[in-house]
Amino acid sequence: MNLGLQGRVAAITGGSRGLGYAIAQSLLAEGCRVAICARDQAQLDTAARALDGDVFARPADVGTAGEVEAFIEAAASHFGALDILVHNAGGGGGTGLDSPDADFSQALDLNVLAGLRAARAAVPFMRRQRRGRIIFIASVWGRESGGRTGYNMAKAAEISLAKALSRELAKDNILVNSVAPGSMMFPGGSWERRQQADPDGIAAYVKAELPLGRFGKPDEVAAVVTFLASDRASLVTGASWTVDGGQSRSNI
């Protein structure tokens, strides 16, 4: 299937590892030119060298105002266009009711405000060509209860932001969606660390919570993101796509 992505320019936040790296790989394989950012310069350089294709890399801490905007501007300037934005960077503080406000603010900054700032910077380039795709990498825990309180709150807000922007930007032919992954296993990720620390506990978790009997893989999320970025998804906007192997229990 021709996805119509040859020559398109994609900017991916948090693109040096895990889901972001897999998304970069997938888009490059379809002929995109890709810009990635991350906080760690060494890890970013390693990722850029390993990716096969036309890659632009720039360090950025997206939780700091101004840095994600600078990344988007630099990516668009480098390639001369910007067609696709994938906001993948994120995380979550705030483990419960008694956590300090700063922890919740950090979660909102990384997931929601950084995504809003990235979209604000990307939209002018997309409007010029009357086409764009914005995809927020959220979580199943933004759709239903689970995970840390701050993470839940931020991912729910991220999904809601995508829905709101989809309505606002439809007139410009800019399609906005979110993707809600379930538990993902990849080298250096949190689930790998937990598995190494408590293999029996994680085996019990898989049996109880993951109907397919395994964790998800980054390339499985990347395939959905690539479709949403493509011309084949021309009527898909305002949607939240669950990619979790049946892990979540929500019926919407």
Contacts in CASP RR format, 6 or more apart in sequence:
PFRMAT RR
TARGET T0000
AUTHOR 0000-0000-0000
METHOD contacts of the structure
MODEL  1
MNLGLQGRVAAITGGSRGLGYAIAQSLLAEGCRVAICARDQAQLDTAARA
LDGDVFARPADVGTAGEVEAFIEAAASHFGALDILVHNAGGGGGTGLDSP
DADFSQALDLNVLAGLRAARAAVPFMRRQRRGRIIFIASVWGRESGGRTG
YNMAKAAEISLAKALSRELAKDNILVNSVAPGSMMFPGGSWERRQQADPD
GIAAYVKAELPLGRFGKPDEVAAVVTFLASDRASLVTGASWTVDGGQSRS
NI
1 232 0 8 1.000
3 30 0 8 1.000
3 226 0 8 1.000
3 227 0 8 1.000
3 229 0 8 1.000
3 230 0 8 1.000
3 231 0 8 1.000
3 232 0 8 1.000
4 30 0 8 1.000
4 230 0 8 1.000
4 231 0 8 1.000
4 232 0 8 1.000
5 27 0 8 1.000
5 30 0 8 1.000
5 31 0 8 1.000
5 32 0 8 1.000
5 226 0 8 1.000
5 229 0 8 1.000
5 230 0 8 1.000
5 231 0 8 1.000
6 30 0 8 1.000
6 31 0 8 1.000
6 32 0 8 1.000
7 31 0 8 1.000
7 32 0 8 1.000
7 33 0 8 1.000
8 27 0 8 1.000
8 31 0 8 1.000
8 32 0 8 1.000
8 33 0 8 1.000
8 83 0 8 1.000
8 84 0 8 1.000
8 229 0 8 1.000
9 32 0 8 1.000
9 33 0 8 1.000
9 34 0 8 1.000
9 35 0 8 1.000
9 75 0 8 1.000
9 76 0 8 1.000
9 79 0 8 1.000
9 80 0 8 1.000
9 81 0 8 1.000
9 82 0 8 1.000
9 83 0 8 1.000
9 84 0 8 1.000
10 24 0 8 1.000
10 27 0 8 1.000
10 32 0 8 1.000
10 33 0 8 1.000
10 34 0 8 1.000
10 35 0 8 1.000
10 83 0 8 1.000
10 84 0 8 1.000
10 85 0 8 1.000
10 86 0 8 1.000
10 229 0 8 1.000
11 34 0 8 1.000
11 35 0 8 1.000
11 36 0 8 1.000
11 37 0 8 1.000
11 71 0 8 1.000
11 72 0 8 1.000
11 75 0 8 1.000
11 76 0 8 1.000
11 82 0 8 1.000
11 84 0 8 1.000
11 85 0 8 1.000
11 86 0 8 1.000
11 118 0 8 1.000
11 122 0 8 1.000
12 20 0 8 1.000
12 23 0 8 1.000
12 24 0 8 1.000
12 27 0 8 1.000
12 34 0 8 1.000
12 35 0 8 1.000
12 36 0 8 1.000
12 37 0 8 1.000
12 86 0 8 1.000
12 88 0 8 1.000
13 37 0 8 1.000
13 60 0 8 1.000
13 62 0 8 1.000
13 68 0 8 1.000
13 71 0 8 1.000
13 86 0 8 1.000
13 87 0 8 1.000
13 88 0 8 1.000
13 89 0 8 1.000
13 114 0 8 1.000
13 115 0 8 1.000
13 118 0 8 1.000
14 20 0 8 1.000
14 36 0 8 1.000
14 37 0 8 1.000
14 38 0 8 1.000
14 62 0 8 1.000
14 88 0 8 1.000
14 89 0 8 1.000
14 90 0 8 1.000
15 21 0 8 1.000
15 23 0 8 1.000
15 24 0 8 1.000
15 36 0 8 1.000
15 37 0 8 1.000
15 38 0 8 1.000
15 44 0 8 1.000
15 47 0 8 1.000
15 88 0 8 1.000
15 89 0 8 1.000
16 36 0 8 1.000
16 38 0 8 1.000
16 40 0 8 1.000
16 43 0 8 1.000
16 44 0 8 1.000
16 46 0 8 1.000
16 47 0 8 1.000
16 57 0 8 1.000
17 38 0 8 1.000
17 43 0 8 1.000
17 47 0 8 1.000
17 186 0 8 1.000
17 187 0 8 1.000
17 188 0 8 1.000
17 189 0 8 1.000
18 184 0 8 1.000
18 186 0 8 1.000
18 187 0 8 1.000
18 189 0 8 1.000
18 218 0 8 1.000
19 88 0 8 1.000
19 137 0 8 1.000
19 181 0 8 1.000
19 184 0 8 1.000
19 186 0 8 1.000
19 218 0 8 1.000
19 221 0 8 1.000
19 222 0 8 1.000
20 36 0 8 1.000
20 86 0 8 1.000
20 88 0 8 1.000
20 137 0 8 1.000
20 218 0 8 1.000
20 222 0 8 1.000
21 36 0 8 1.000
21 47 0 8 1.000
21 51 0 8 1.000
21 218 0 8 1.000
22 186 0 8 1.000
22 217 0 8 1.000
22 218 0 8 1.000
22 219 0 8 1.000
22 221 0 8 1.000
22 222 0 8 1.000
23 86 0 8 1.000
23 88 0 8 1.000
23 137 0 8 1.000
23 218 0 8 1.000
23 221 0 8 1.000
23 222 0 8 1.000
23 225 0 8 1.000
23 226 0 8 1.000
24 34 0 8 1.000
24 36 0 8 1.000
24 47 0 8 1.000
24 51 0 8 1.000
24 55 0 8 1.000
25 51 0 8 1.000
25 52 0 8 1.000
25 219 0 8 1.000
25 222 0 8 1.000
26 219 0 8 1.000
26 222 0 8 1.000
26 223 0 8 1.000
26 225 0 8 1.000
26 226 0 8 1.000
27 34 0 8 1.000
27 84 0 8 1.000
27 222 0 8 1.000
27 225 0 8 1.000
27 226 0 8 1.000
27 229 0 8 1.000
28 34 0 8 1.000
28 51 0 8 1.000
28 52 0 8 1.000
28 53 0 8 1.000
28 54 0 8 1.000
28 55 0 8 1.000
29 52 0 8 1.000
30 226 0 8 1.000
30 230 0 8 1.000
32 84 0 8 1.000
32 229 0 8 1.000
33 53 0 8 1.000
33 54 0 8 1.000
33 55 0 8 1.000
33 56 0 8 1.000
33 79 0 8 1.000
34 51 0 8 1.000
34 53 0 8 1.000
34 54 0 8 1.000
34 55 0 8 1.000
34 56 0 8 1.000
35 55 0 8 1.000
35 56 0 8 1.000
35 57 0 8 1.000
35 58 0 8 1.000
35 71 0 8 1.000
35 74 0 8 1.000
35 75 0 8 1.000
35 78 0 8 1.000
35 79 0 8 1.000
36 44 0 8 1.000
36 47 0 8 1.000
36 48 0 8 1.000
36 51 0 8 1.000
36 55 0 8 1.000
36 56 0 8 1.000
36 57 0 8 1.000
37 44 0 8 1.000
37 57 0 8 1.000
37 58 0 8 1.000
37 59 0 8 1.000
37 60 0 8 1.000
37 62 0 8 1.000
37 68 0 8 1.000
37 71 0 8 1.000
37 89 0 8 1.000
38 44 0 8 1.000
38 47 0 8 1.000
38 59 0 8 1.000
38 60 0 8 1.000
38 89 0 8 1.000
39 59 0 8 1.000
39 60 0 8 1.000
39 61 0 8 1.000
40 59 0 8 1.000
41 59 0 8 1.000
44 57 0 8 1.000
44 58 0 8 1.000
44 59 0 8 1.000
45 57 0 8 1.000
47 57 0 8 1.000
48 55 0 8 1.000
48 57 0 8 1.000
54 79 0 8 1.000
56 74 0 8 1.000
56 75 0 8 1.000
56 78 0 8 1.000
56 79 0 8 1.000
58 70 0 8 1.000
58 71 0 8 1.000
58 74 0 8 1.000
58 75 0 8 1.000
60 67 0 8 1.000
60 68 0 8 1.000
60 70 0 8 1.000
60 71 0 8 1.000
61 67 0 8 1.000
62 68 0 8 1.000
62 71 0 8 1.000
62 89 0 8 1.000
62 90 0 8 1.000
62 110 0 8 1.000
62 114 0 8 1.000
62 115 0 8 1.000
62 117 0 8 1.000
62 118 0 8 1.000
63 89 0 8 1.000
63 109 0 8 1.000
63 110 0 8 1.000
63 113 0 8 1.000
63 114 0 8 1.000
65 113 0 8 1.000
65 117 0 8 1.000
66 117 0 8 1.000
68 114 0 8 1.000
68 115 0 8 1.000
68 117 0 8 1.000
68 118 0 8 1.000
68 121 0 8 1.000
69 117 0 8 1.000
69 118 0 8 1.000
69 120 0 8 1.000
69 121 0 8 1.000
71 118 0 8 1.000
72 82 0 8 1.000
72 85 0 8 1.000
72 118 0 8 1.000
72 121 0 8 1.000
72 122 0 8 1.000
73 121 0 8 1.000
75 82 0 8 1.000
76 82 0 8 1.000
76 122 0 8 1.000
76 125 0 8 1.000
81 125 0 8 1.000
81 129 0 8 1.000
82 122 0 8 1.000
82 125 0 8 1.000
82 126 0 8 1.000
83 126 0 8 1.000
83 129 0 8 1.000
83 131 0 8 1.000
83 132 0 8 1.000
83 133 0 8 1.000
84 132 0 8 1.000
84 133 0 8 1.000
84 134 0 8 1.000
84 135 0 8 1.000
84 229 0 8 1.000
85 118 0 8 1.000
85 119 0 8 1.000
85 122 0 8 1.000
85 133 0 8 1.000
85 134 0 8 1.000
85 135 0 8 1.000
86 135 0 8 1.000
86 137 0 8 1.000
86 225 0 8 1.000
86 229 0 8 1.000
87 114 0 8 1.000
87 115 0 8 1.000
87 118 0 8 1.000
87 119 0 8 1.000
87 134 0 8 1.000
87 135 0 8 1.000
87 136 0 8 1.000
87 137 0 8 1.000
88 137 0 8 1.000
89 110 0 8 1.000
89 114 0 8 1.000
90 110 0 8 1.000
90 111 0 8 1.000
90 114 0 8 1.000
90 154 0 8 1.000
91 107 0 8 1.000
91 110 0 8 1.000
91 111 0 8 1.000
91 151 0 8 1.000
91 154 0 8 1.000
92 103 0 8 1.000
92 106 0 8 1.000
92 107 0 8 1.000
92 110 0 8 1.000
92 111 0 8 1.000
92 148 0 8 1.000
92 150 0 8 1.000
92 151 0 8 1.000
92 154 0 8 1.000
93 99 0 8 1.000
93 103 0 8 1.000
93 104 0 8 1.000
93 106 0 8 1.000
93 107 0 8 1.000
93 148 0 8 1.000
93 150 0 8 1.000
93 151 0 8 1.000
94 100 0 8 1.000
94 103 0 8 1.000
94 104 0 8 1.000
94 107 0 8 1.000
94 148 0 8 1.000
94 149 0 8 1.000
94 150 0 8 1.000
94 151 0 8 1.000
95 103 0 8 1.000
95 148 0 8 1.000
95 149 0 8 1.000
95 150 0 8 1.000
96 148 0 8 1.000
96 149 0 8 1.000
96 150 0 8 1.000
97 149 0 8 1.000
99 149 0 8 1.000
99 150 0 8 1.000
103 150 0 8 1.000
104 149 0 8 1.000
104 150 0 8 1.000
104 153 0 8 1.000
107 150 0 8 1.000
107 151 0 8 1.000
107 153 0 8 1.000
107 154 0 8 1.000
108 153 0 8 1.000
108 154 0 8 1.000
108 157 0 8 1.000
110 154 0 8 1.000
111 138 0 8 1.000
111 154 0 8 1.000
111 155 0 8 1.000
111 157 0 8 1.000
111 158 0 8 1.000
112 154 0 8 1.000
112 157 0 8 1.000
112 158 0 8 1.000
112 161 0 8 1.000
115 136 0 8 1.000
115 158 0 8 1.000
115 161 0 8 1.000
116 161 0 8 1.000
119 134 0 8 1.000
119 165 0 8 1.000
119 176 0 8 1.000
122 134 0 8 1.000
123 134 0 8 1.000
123 169 0 8 1.000
123 172 0 8 1.000
123 174 0 8 1.000
126 132 0 8 1.000
126 172 0 8 1.000
126 174 0 8 1.000
127 172 0 8 1.000
127 174 0 8 1.000
130 172 0 8 1.000
130 173 0 8 1.000
131 173 0 8 1.000
131 174 0 8 1.000
132 172 0 8 1.000
132 173 0 8 1.000
132 174 0 8 1.000
132 175 0 8 1.000
133 174 0 8 1.000
133 175 0 8 1.000
133 176 0 8 1.000
133 228 0 8 1.000
133 229 0 8 1.000
133 233 0 8 1.000
134 162 0 8 1.000
134 165 0 8 1.000
134 169 0 8 1.000
134 174 0 8 1.000
134 175 0 8 1.000
134 176 0 8 1.000
134 177 0 8 1.000
135 176 0 8 1.000
135 177 0 8 1.000
135 178 0 8 1.000
135 179 0 8 1.000
135 225 0 8 1.000
135 228 0 8 1.000
135 229 0 8 1.000
136 158 0 8 1.000
136 159 0 8 1.000
136 161 0 8 1.000
136 162 0 8 1.000
136 176 0 8 1.000
136 177 0 8 1.000
136 178 0 8 1.000
136 179 0 8 1.000
137 178 0 8 1.000
137 179 0 8 1.000
137 181 0 8 1.000
137 221 0 8 1.000
137 225 0 8 1.000
138 155 0 8 1.000
138 158 0 8 1.000
138 159 0 8 1.000
138 162 0 8 1.000
138 178 0 8 1.000
138 179 0 8 1.000
138 180 0 8 1.000
138 240 0 8 1.000
139 151 0 8 1.000
139 155 0 8 1.000
139 180 0 8 1.000
139 181 0 8 1.000
139 182 0 8 1.000
140 180 0 8 1.000
140 181 0 8 1.000
140 182 0 8 1.000
140 242 0 8 1.000
140 244 0 8 1.000
140 247 0 8 1.000
140 248 0 8 1.000
140 250 0 8 1.000
141 147 0 8 1.000
141 151 0 8 1.000
141 152 0 8 1.000
141 155 0 8 1.000
142 152 0 8 1.000
142 155 0 8 1.000
142 156 0 8 1.000
142 158 0 8 1.000
142 159 0 8 1.000
142 180 0 8 1.000
143 156 0 8 1.000
143 159 0 8 1.000
143 180 0 8 1.000
143 240 0 8 1.000
143 242 0 8 1.000
143 248 0 8 1.000
143 250 0 8 1.000
143 252 0 8 1.000
144 248 0 8 1.000
144 249 0 8 1.000
144 250 0 8 1.000
145 152 0 8 1.000
146 152 0 8 1.000
155 180 0 8 1.000
158 178 0 8 1.000
159 178 0 8 1.000
159 180 0 8 1.000
159 240 0 8 1.000
162 176 0 8 1.000
162 177 0 8 1.000
162 178 0 8 1.000
162 238 0 8 1.000
162 240 0 8 1.000
163 176 0 8 1.000
163 178 0 8 1.000
163 238 0 8 1.000
163 240 0 8 1.000
165 176 0 8 1.000
166 175 0 8 1.000
166 176 0 8 1.000
166 177 0 8 1.000
166 237 0 8 1.000
166 238 0 8 1.000
167 238 0 8 1.000
169 175 0 8 1.000
169 176 0 8 1.000
170 237 0 8 1.000
175 228 0 8 1.000
175 233 0 8 1.000
175 234 0 8 1.000
175 236 0 8 1.000
175 237 0 8 1.000
175 238 0 8 1.000
176 237 0 8 1.000
176 238 0 8 1.000
177 228 0 8 1.000
177 233 0 8 1.000
177 236 0 8 1.000
177 237 0 8 1.000
177 238 0 8 1.000
177 239 0 8 1.000
177 240 0 8 1.000
177 241 0 8 1.000
178 238 0 8 1.000
178 239 0 8 1.000
178 240 0 8 1.000
178 241 0 8 1.000
179 221 0 8 1.000
179 224 0 8 1.000
179 225 0 8 1.000
179 228 0 8 1.000
179 240 0 8 1.000
179 241 0 8 1.000
179 243 0 8 1.000
180 240 0 8 1.000
180 241 0 8 1.000
180 242 0 8 1.000
180 243 0 8 1.000
180 244 0 8 1.000
180 248 0 8 1.000
181 216 0 8 1.000
181 221 0 8 1.000
181 243 0 8 1.000
181 244 0 8 1.000
182 216 0 8 1.000
182 242 0 8 1.000
182 243 0 8 1.000
182 244 0 8 1.000
182 245 0 8 1.000
182 247 0 8 1.000
182 248 0 8 1.000
183 191 0 8 1.000
183 209 0 8 1.000
183 210 0 8 1.000
183 215 0 8 1.000
183 216 0 8 1.000
183 244 0 8 1.000
183 247 0 8 1.000
184 191 0 8 1.000
184 215 0 8 1.000
184 216 0 8 1.000
184 217 0 8 1.000
184 218 0 8 1.000
184 221 0 8 1.000
185 191 0 8 1.000
185 192 0 8 1.000
185 195 0 8 1.000
185 214 0 8 1.000
185 215 0 8 1.000
185 216 0 8 1.000
185 217 0 8 1.000
186 192 0 8 1.000
186 217 0 8 1.000
186 218 0 8 1.000
191 202 0 8 1.000
191 215 0 8 1.000
194 202 0 8 1.000
195 202 0 8 1.000
206 213 0 8 1.000
206 214 0 8 1.000
206 215 0 8 1.000
207 213 0 8 1.000
209 247 0 8 1.000
210 245 0 8 1.000
210 246 0 8 1.000
210 247 0 8 1.000
211 245 0 8 1.000
211 246 0 8 1.000
211 247 0 8 1.000
212 245 0 8 1.000
212 246 0 8 1.000
216 244 0 8 1.000
216 245 0 8 1.000
220 243 0 8 1.000
221 243 0 8 1.000
224 241 0 8 1.000
224 243 0 8 1.000
227 233 0 8 1.000
228 236 0 8 1.000
228 241 0 8 1.000
242 248 0 8 1.000
242 250 0 8 1.000
END
